[in-house]
Amino acid sequence: MKILAVNQFLKITLQIKRYTLKFLRRYQQVKFALRFFRENEILQISSKFHSSHSIHKYSKAEIIRIEPLSQEEDKLNITKQWNYLYGEYTVEQPYYYIASNVRSFPNSFLVRAQDDSYMVWEQLGGRNAVIDEHLTELLPQKLRLLGKDQPTIEVNFGVFLNTRNPNNYFHWLFDGINRLEALDEISINTKNIKYITTFSFTRWQKSILKAFGIKENQCVELNGNVGSFKELLVLSPRRNHFRYSLDNCNWLREKVRSAHKNSEPFLKSPRYSSRFIIGRKLNEGRCILNQDEVLEKLRSYGFQMYYLDELDFLEQYELFNNAEIIISPHGAGLANILFCTKAHVIEIFSDRVLPFYFLLSKTLGLSYSCIQGNIDELSAFNKRPNIYVEINLLLDLIKNSF
């Protein structure tokens, strides 16, 4: 037991060190500015920028209403902490604007005008924000000089696809690619646009871009270099923390539906079961350790198990578009409920109970239930501890779906 405790302590220490270094790397380029300005000050000054630059609004504001779960939907009462999320909220009208002659800082969300007259902070607190000349005059010289000696990539017309967690499927859909909705409102030739990231596109990200009609030669990976933009299209975020836009979700779904329709032959019968469990491998974390036993009990109800990393993007669309009942541990793969037309989502939490997919389900008009698994002691101190599921509790939720 003593050796086990020491091993767990060392593992926690290494994890803290790793995430601390990751945090410092991500924010080292902007930490100087954070010492001087609070977020609300930046946002107040951004209103001055908006009044003097051409800000184009499109679509409309929305009112979304979220109802609490019933006792049948949340048998363990684990969502009582979500009371502040219930009721109506407003999704603000989205906008875009074009910033001329700007340069990006390496490895950050910050871009600045060539003459230092203003800066644009992409996705600050889920919003765009602008720092105008009153603040840039006060910025430390060290911040202004960041990237001065870095290699520069010249771009005539670009748009950033940055997200706070670039390798996460959920954030890529709801904080990155979904902002391209604005392109349908802009009368420009999208073939001339370059899609910019500060990282390297992964294989699955390229497959999503392809589904949206974006070719590989339109993608620019800065990878620590400075981007110099003749014109940079700045798009407002379409998700504010837990708040989703239904109009934006419908736009995303329709884009992918069209891509699937054009790439796949008409199938007389679905390739996948409409009742399924999303499997996770042991090394991914949040794995249901008794998932084989769970599947065996649920086969008589028509359930199959699928691993999403074995399906490409459009296959995942097809799987979820045909779904009737979805059982899944909490994870980015549940972002695919976006593609459901009508389904009951059963989410299984491990240690943390997060409302991302509850709110997405309710925004989309889907049924939602949740339970919390029993955490495996051997992985209890991991970031994503594995779990055991009480099968009878799961069966009760399934029977309520019929």
N, C-alpha and C positions, 0 to 999 in steps of 0.2 A: 504493500500500500504506500510505503514511504517513497519507493522508487517511482511509482505511478504519479504521486503528488508532485515530485520533483520534475518529472517529464512534462506534466501539465503546466507547471509554473514556467518552465523554459519555453514551452510552446506559446503560451500567452505573451511572454516577454518578447519573443521573436515577432509575433503578430503585431504587437503594439509598435515595435520598431519599424516594421515594414510599412504599416499604414501611416505612421508619422512621416517617414521619408517620402511616401507617395504624396501626402498632403503638401509637404514643403516644396516638392518639385512642381506640383501643379500651380501653386500660388506664389512661387518665388518671384515671378515676373511682375506681379501686381501688389505685393505685400507693402511696398513703400506707399502706394496710394491709399491703401486701407488704413494706414496710420494717420492720415490727414482727414479723410472724409468718411462720414457715415453714409449708409445707403440712402436714407431719406434726403440727405443734402444733395446727393447726386441726382436723385429723381426730381427734386424741386428745380434744380438748374436745368434738367433735361426739358422741362416745359418751355423754357425760354428758347432752347434750340428748336423745339417743335413749332413754335410760333413764327420762327424766321426761316424755316426750311420747308420744302414741299413734302408734306406728309400726306400720303394717299391712304384713305380708309376704304375697306371693301367688306363685302358680306354684311352682317348685322350683329348687333348685340343679342345675347340669348339669356333667357331665364330658365335655369335647370332646377328641378325640385327633387330632393333626395328623401325618401321615406325610410324610417328605421326598420330593422329586421324584426320579424315576429319571433316568438319563443320557439316555434317549430323550426325556423330557419337558423336559429342560433341557440341550440339546446344547452350549451355550456355557458351562455351569457358572457362570451369573451369579447363582445364588441361594445360593451357598456361605455368604454373609454371614447367611443366615437360620437357621443351625443352632440358635440359641437359641429359636426358635419351635416346634421339633419336640417331640413327646411330648404328654402330657396336661396340660390346664389346667382349672381350675374356674371356671364362671360362677356368681357368687353369686346367692342368691335375691333377686329384686327386691322393692322396697317402695314405699310411698307414705305421706305424712302430710299433714295439713291445718294450715297455719300461719294463725293468726287475726290480723286487724288489722295487716297489714304494708304497707309502702310500698317501692316499687322506687327504686333510684338511676337517674338518667337514663343511658341508653346503656350499661348494664352488666348483669352477671349477678347483681348483689348486691341483695337485698331485706332490709329490717330491720323489726323490730317497732316499732309506734308508740311504745312506751315504751323503746325501745333495749335491751330485755332480751336480745335475740338477733338474729343475722343469719343468713340462708340464702344460701350461695354456690352458685348453680346451676352444675353441671358443672365443678367444680374438679378438674382432673386426671382427667376422665372420671367423676367421682363427685359426689354432693351432699355438701356440708359445711356445718356450722353453727358459727357463732361465738357463744358464749353471753355472759352478762353480765360474766364475768371478763375477757374480751377487749374488749368494747365500752366498758368503763370506760377502757381504755387507748387507744382509738382517738383519733387527733387530732381536734380540734374541727372542722377544715376538712372532714374526711371526713364527720362527722356532719351537717354543714350542707349537704352537696351536695344539690341539688335542692330546697332549702327554698323558694326563690322561683320555682321552675318551675311552669308550669300542671299541674294534677292531673286525671287521669282516674279517676273512681270506678268500681269494679267490685265487684259483690257476691260472685261466685264465679268465679275464673279459674284458668287453668293456662298456664304459659309454654311456648312452642314455640321458645325460643332455641336456637341452635347456635353453635359457635365460628366457623363460616364460613356465614352464613345464606343466601348466594346459590349455594351449591354443592349440586348435586342429591344427591350421595352423603351429605353430612352432614345434609341435610334428611331423608333416609329413615332413616339409621342413628343419628342423634343427636337428632332432633327428633320426627318423626311416629311413630317406632316406640315411643316411651315411652307413647303413648296406649293401649297394651295394657292398662295398669292400669285403664282405664275399664270394661273388660268385667268387672272384679272388684269394682267399687264399685257399691253399690246406691243410686245417685243418678240424678236425671233429667238426662241429658246435654244436654238442650235448654236448660238453665239455665246451662251453662258458657260462659264467654267464653275464647277462645283468644288469648293475648297474645304479641306480639312487640315488640322494641324497634326494629324496622325496618318497612319497607313490604312487604307480601306481593307477590310477583311473580305474573305471569299463570299460570305453570306451577305455582307453589305453591298457588294458589287451585284449580287443576284437581285437584291431589292431595287437597286438603281436601274438595272436592266428592265425590271418589270414596270418601272415608271418611265421608260423610254429614254433613259440617260445612258449615253455610250461611254465606254471606258476612256476614250480620248478626251472626254469632257471633264474628267476628274483630275484634280490637282492636289497632290499630297505635299504639304509644306515640310513636314518632318523636321522641325526646328529651324527652318529657314524663314526669312522675312518675305511676306507677300506685299507686292506693290501694285495697287489697283487704280486703274484710271477711273473706273466706276465700280462701287461695291453696293450690291443690293442688300439692304438690311431688312429682314423680315421679322415681324413681331412673333413672339412665342405663341403657340396655340393651346398650351396647357399651363396652368398656374398651380404648381404643386399638385394637390389632389383634385383640382377642378378641370374637367374636360369640356370641350365644345362638341355638342352633338352634330352640328353642321360639319365640323372638321372631321369627326369620325365617319360621317356619311361620305364625305369626299374621299377619304382614305380607302374606305371599303369599295367604293365604286371604281377607283383607279385600279385596285388590285383585281376586282371582278373582271374588268375589261381586259386586263393583261392575261388573266387565266383563260378567259373565253377565246382570246386570239391565239393562245399557245397550245391549248389542249383540244383534242377531238371530243365531240359530244359523247358522253358516256351514258348508256341506257341504265346502268346500275352503279351506285357509288362504289368506290374502291375501298372505302374505310367504313368501319362500324360507326353508327351514330351515337353509340354509348362507349365511352373509352376512358382509360386511366392514362395520364401522362407519367411515364416512367422517368426516373432520374438515376443516373449511375452513381455508385458509391463515392467516387472521387469528386463528384459535383457538389456534394452536401445536400441537405434536406431530402435525402433518399428515404423512401418508406422501406424499412428493413424487412418487414413482413409482407412486401408487395406481392410475392408469389402466392402466399396464402390468401391475401385479399383478392387477387385476380381469380383464384380457384373458386372462391365463394361467389364471385360476381359473374362468372361465365354463364350461369343459368339465366341471368338477366340480360344477356347479349353483350357483355362488356369485353373489350379487347384492350391490350396495352400497347402504346406507341411511344417511341423515343424521338423527340422532335429533332435531335441532331442527325437523325438518319433520314429526314425528309427535307427537301429543298423548300424554298419560300412558297412557291405556288402550290406545292403538295400540302403544306401546312394550311394554306388558305382553304383548300378543298376539304381537308379533314375537319376544320372548325366550321366551315360554312354549312356542312351537313350534320352538325352536332345536335344531339338531343339532350344528353347528360354528359358533363365533363367533370372528372375527378382529378385534381392535381394538387401537389404540394405548392406552396407559394413560390413563385419564380417568374422570370421574365417571359417564359413561354406562354403564360396566361394572357399576355398582351394580344394573342391571337383570338381571344373572344371578341375582339373587334369585328371579326368576320362572321360571327354567328348571326343567324336570322332569328332563331328562337331556341333557347337552350337553358338548361338548369346548370349553373356553375357551382360545384362543391369544392371549396378551397380548404386545404389542410395546412395549418400553421405549425411551425416548430416552436422556437422561443419567442420570436417577435410577431405581434399581430398588427399588420399594416393594412390600411384601407384602400390601397390603389385599385384592386380589382373588384372590390365591393362597389366603389363609386363608379368604376367603368361599367360594371354590369347594370347598375341602376340607371346610369345615363343612357345606356343602350336599350333599356327595357327588358333585360334578361332576369330570370330568377336566380337567386343567389343564396347559398347556405355556406356555413363554415364550421369546422371543428378544429381542435388543437390536439396534435399527436403527443404521445409520451416520448420525451427526449431520451435518446440513447446515452447512457452514462459515459461511454468511451469517447463520444464526440461532443459532450456537453459544453466544452470550452472552445469549440470551433466557431468560426464565424457563421457557418450554416450547419447546425447540428442535425444529425439524422434522427429519424423518429420511428416509432411503432404506432400503428393505427388500431383503434378499437373497432373491430369489424361490425359488431352489432350496432354501434352508433352510426356507422356509415350506412348500414342497411336501412335503418330507420329513415335517414334522409333520402335515400333512393326511393323507398316505397312512397314517400310523400310526393315524389315527382310524378307519379303515375296518375 
